[in-house]
Amino acid sequence: MPLKPSGERLTRKRSRVVIDTGVLISAFAFDGIPEKAVRKAFKHSEIFVSPLLIEEYRDTPLKLEKRGKITHQQMKALIAGIAAFVANAKMVHPSKRVSLCRDPEDNMVIECCLAAKAGILITGDKDLLDIDDLPFDLQIITPLDFVGYRDS
């Protein structure tokens, strides 16, 4: 690692990242690219969550089980994985509300990014990926793009 003129090590600034619910659920349920993106985020980035995002993380496995999409064992495993994920993330409490998404329920993800001063949102949600002209600096990218992202 390079040194500053003073002899101190240069530290690389870690990316500030928010991970959308769909990516997180897919990472624990199916592995593949979403799982690689979540692992890379933990290794190289600071992960941020908000109370509303945590609520969605928690509720989604319950809804999937109720709809018969996953078994009770899978639901328990998802919740355990999500709990471990959240325990290692940093909490923000958004105070500013935004209305930028086609799907109003997705605004809380953008609010979390804004409160965290996140530079990256990892999502597979087309409503989020299609947002243009954000009033702050945020890259909204897919898990595949994040896996290939060099500055994280």
Buried (B, 14 or more C-beta within 10 A) or exposed (E): EEEEEEEEEEEEEBBBBBBBBBBBBBBBBEEEBBBBBBEBBBEBBBBBBBEBBBEBBBEBBEEBBEEEEBEEEBBEBBBEBBEEBBEEBEBBEBEEEBEBBEEEEBBBBBBBBBBBEBBBBBBBBEBBBEBEEBEEEBBBBBBBBBBEBEEB
